[in-house]
Amino acid sequence: MSMPFYVSPEQLMKDRADYARKGIARGRSVVVLAYDGGIAFVAENPSRALHKISEIYDRIAFAAVGKYNEFENLRVAGVRYADLRGYSYDRSDVTARGLANAYAQTLGTVFTQESKPYEVEIVVAEVGATPDLDQIYRLTYDGSVADERGFVAMGGAAQSISTALGEQWRPGLSLGEALTLAVSVLADHPGDGEPRALGPDQLEVAVLDRQRDRRLFRRLTAALVERLLSPSDPTHDVPHDEAHGPGPHDVVGDPPPAPPA
């Protein structure tokens, strides 16, 4: 009778962590950083359909690297959590901290109890009324949570990108300056090759803009990203409405004529 194969818990956890890290390292990096008007998200992502950056709730956004199907499941679960909590209690009860705690429990359970851990790393960010109230939480494959300040990088070259951001990022950057910095560090630290140029068509860019009324998440088009990155723009920024376009409840154009009396 053959003896059952034994693996120590320490070795099992190490193998799972190595497996998850290798999967995440193959993904293209994402940078999240604060600027004077909110929080910017920049991902190297040429796809227009498979998003790495998404809205979760009014003031909360989500960014991820790794296996798309796994972090998409997490995103959908986060949207359902936020909708249920906001409907059952109050919209102000939906916070990035609560969502990060829920994600940490899910990731931790999968890492310890399932045969394969999630090959994902995610950021949950909430923009506050002032920069001091902004919240950025980074969650890793095993459910660990880090409360980040100012900026965070994920993906294959996260360590070198974080080092570069630590040397160059400062509070009070304009949106144009923040995007220029993010694109520069992504281009200079690809993780699997020589530095290269990144154009707007190769990027996915979004912001949480604290100046809006309620739904603060907005994606930026390639044309607007190109303008923001252009050094020829004297303001190195774009007007608020033009940068983000009309919201879901904004009136565009002239109002309709009144019905006849």
Sequence and secondary structure as in RCSB ss.txt:
>XXXX:A:sequence
MSMPFYVSPEQLMKDRADYARKGIARGRSVVVLAYDGGIAFVAENPSRALHKISEIYDRIAFAAVGKYNEFENLR
VAGVRYADLRGYSYDRSDVTARGLANAYAQTLGTVFTQESKPYEVEIVVAEVGATPDLDQIYRLTYDGSVADERG
FVAMGGAAQSISTALGEQWRPGLSLGEALTLAVSVLADHPGDGEPRALGPDQLEVAVLDRQRDRRLFRRLTAALV
ERLLSPSDPTHDVPHDEAHGPGPHDVVGDPPPAPPA
>XXXX:A:secstr
        HHHHHHHHHHHHHHHHHTS  EEEEEETTEEEEEEE   SSS SEEEEETTEEEEEEE HHHHHHHH
HHHHHHHHHHHHHS GGG  HHHHHHHHHHHHHHHHHHSSS   EEEEEEE  SSGGG EEEEE TTS EEEESS
EEEESTTHHHHHHHHHHH  TT  HHHHHHHHHHHHHH  SSSS     GGGEEEEEEETTSSS  EEE  HHHH
HHHH TT TTSS  HHHHH   TT   SS       
